[in-house]
Amino acid sequence: MPEIITTVAAWRTRRAAHRAAGRSVGFVPTMGALHEGHASLFRAAREENAVVLASVFVNPTQFDETHDFENYPRTLPADQALMDAAGVDAVFVPSVAEMYPDGTRYRVDEAEFSRELCGAHRPGHFSGMLTVVLKLLQIADAERAYFGEKDWQQLALIRGMAQAFFLPTTIIGRPTVREADGLALSSRNARLSPAERALAPRFHQVLTTAPTPATATAALSAAGFAVDYIEDHDGRRLGAVRLGATRLIDNVPLA
């Protein structure tokens, strides 16, 4: 099973030893509740690095709704088993106090793209996400870090932050992993009722086939989705919808 590391100091000791031995590190940050999408990131890191580090940290500063944070699934024993099967060597599982020793006095704030798309519907979310990812990238000190393309806006913002702050870690995006019916894998899918789960694949179908964002919005609304947005941006069609209490995001390349 992967070694569990709970403090920054403990990982830095191990990182120094890896560096002295010439071992590269691949890093996959997560919030737990892992699935095959995460496993694909672990396997990619395993193929390209001598050591694979994952993190499991449910970050309170990126939740815009308290109940969403409180209800986020914590499944560390199952997560460890999945990580073990995918070749993860160590997992960083810090406390909130370890990650935020100053409280939340210092934050990363991106002033443009983070205000659009999901950012327009989730105030403060991307500031919290970028803040914790910057902390984690600094702690991991990895050669490479791996993120899924399902969260395309998040990936774009992380890449921009890494460039803006001259971070030495290479940010690598990996393709979205989907169910056989097209639904993008997400920890949130477990919250869908059976009826909602049956309807959910329609989201990807419409994103892929609708001629315009407006027609996609109309089709999804008619099917019973509450649409936050459907927009074409930088060669991709991105969308966020709600089924009941569950928010789903996805994106597809434009033809």
N, C-alpha and C positions, 0 to 999 in steps of 0.2 A: 504494500500500500504506500502511497506517497507520504513522505514525511510532512507532518503538520508543523508549521512555523508560525508563531503568534506575535513576534516582535520584530521591529525593523533591525535592531542590533543583531539578532540571531541570524537573519538572512544576510546581512552585510558580512558577517563572519564567513558564512558559507560562500558568498559571492567572491570574496577575496581569494579563497582557496581555489575556486573554479578558474578565476582569472590567472592565478599563479601557475596552474596546470595547463593553461591554454584552452580551457573548455568554454565554448560559446553557450549562451543562454537564450532560449526562446521563451517568451512570456505571454500568457493568455489571461487577462483579467476577466473575472466573471462576478455575478451576484448570486451564484449558486442556482439551485433548481435546474440542474444541468440536463441536456438532451443531446441528441445526435448532432445537432448543429455545433454545440460546444466540442463534442468529440472530434469533429472534423478539424477544428482549430488545433486541438491537442495533437492530432496525428500529423498535421502540417508542421507544427513546431518540432515534433519528434524527428521528422525526416530531415530537418534543416539545421538542427542544433545538437550539441552534445548533452545539454541539460535542459529539461522542460520544467518551468515554474508556472504554476497557476495561482490565481488568488480567488478567494471567495469572501466578498464583503458586500453586504447589503447597505448601500450608501444612503444615509438619511437625507443628505442635502439635495439629492436630485429628484425627490418625490414631491410633487406639488400638492398631493393629498395625503394627509396623515394616515387615513385608514388604508390606503394603498401600501404604504410602507409597513404598517403593522401586520397586514395580511399577506405580505410577500412570503412565499414558501421558503422555509429553511429546512434543507434536506441533506445535511452534510454527510451522514453515513452513506447514503445512496450516491451522492456526488463523488465521494472518495472511491467507491467501487468503479464508477464510470471512468474516473481519471486513471485509476490503476490499469484498467483494460486498455486505455488509450496511450499509455506510456508516460504519464506525468511522474516526475521525480519528487517534486516538493510542492506543497500548497501553502500559501501565505493566508492565514485566517486571523486578521487583526481585530481588535476591539475598536469601537468608535473612539474611545479615548486615545488609543494608539495612533489612529489616523488623524485625529483632530485634537492634538494636545493644546492648541491655542483656542479651542472652540471653533468658531467660523469667522474669525477676524479677517483672514486672508482668503481671497477667492479669485478664480480666473474668470474674466468676463470678456466674451467676444461680442463685438458691437454691431455686427451686421447679419450674417447668415443665421446666427442663433436666434434671431428674432422672427425668422420666417418659418413656414411649414409647421413642424411640431412645436417649435419655439413660440409661435403665436398662440398656441392653445395650451401650452404648459409653461407659464412664466417661471423663470428661475431654474428650470430643469437642466438646461445645457450648461449654465454656470456651475451647478453642483456636479454635473458629470465631468466637465473639463477639469474642475478643481481636483476631484478624486483621481482622475486618470493621470493628471500631471504628477500627483503625489506617488501613485503606484509606479509610474514609469521611472521616476527618480529613485524609488526604493529598489525596484527590480534590477535596474542598471543592465538591462538585457541588450543583446545585439539586435534582436528582432521582437516585435510584439504583434499579435494576431487578433484581428477583429472581423466579425461577420458583416457582409454587405447588406444584410436585411436592414440593419440600422444605418442606412446610407448617409443620412445627414450627420449622424454621430461620427461616422468614419471620416467624412469630409472635414468636420470640425477638428477632430483629433489630428488628422494629417496637417491641417493648417496650423494648429497649436505647436506641433512638433517642429515645424519649419520656423515658425515665428520665434520660438524660444531656443532654437539651435540644439534641440535634443539629439543625441547621437543614435538613439534607437530607431531602426527602420520600421515604419508602420506598414503592415501587410494586411490587405483586405482579402477575404476568402468568400467564395460564392455562397449564396443563401441555400440552405438545405431545406427541402420541402417534403411534405407527405406525398403519397402517391396521387392524391387528388389535387395537389397544387398548393395547399395551405402551407405557408412558411412556418417552420418550427419555431415555437416560442414558449417560454415558461408560462406565459399567460393563457395558452390554449387550454390548460387544465381547468381553467375557471369557466369555460363554455359549457352551457347545458347541452344535452344531446341534440335538441332542436337547433341551437345556435351552432354547434359543431357541424351539423349537416349543412347549414347555410354558409358557413365561413369560407369554403373554397370558392364561392362565387366572387369574392373580393379579388382574388388573383386572376380569375377568368376575365372579369370586366376590365381590370387594369391592362391586361394583355390585348384585349380585342376591341375595346371602345375606340372610335376614331379621334375623340377629343376628350379633354378633362371634363367638359360640361356634360357630354353624353355619358361618360362614366359615372359622374355624380348623380345624374338622373336615374340611371339604371340601378345603381346601388341603393339609392333612396327608395325606389319603387320596390326593391327586393326586401326591404326592411332594415337596412343599415342606417345608422345615424352617421353622416359623413362630416368629419372635421375638415378635410381638404382632399382634393385630387389636383395635382399640379405637375406640369412638365418642366423639368429643370435640368440643364446641363446634360442633355441626352438621355434622361431617364424620366419615367413617370412615377411619381411618388404619391402615396396616399395613406391616410389614417382614417379609420372608421371605428364605430362602436357597435357591439352587439350586446345588448343588455348592459351589464356593468363592466364588460371587458373591452379594452381598447386594443385594436390590431393595427399594425403598420406593415407596409410592404412597398416594394418598388420593382420596376422592370425596365430593361433597356428599351428605348424607343427604336423602332425599325428605321 
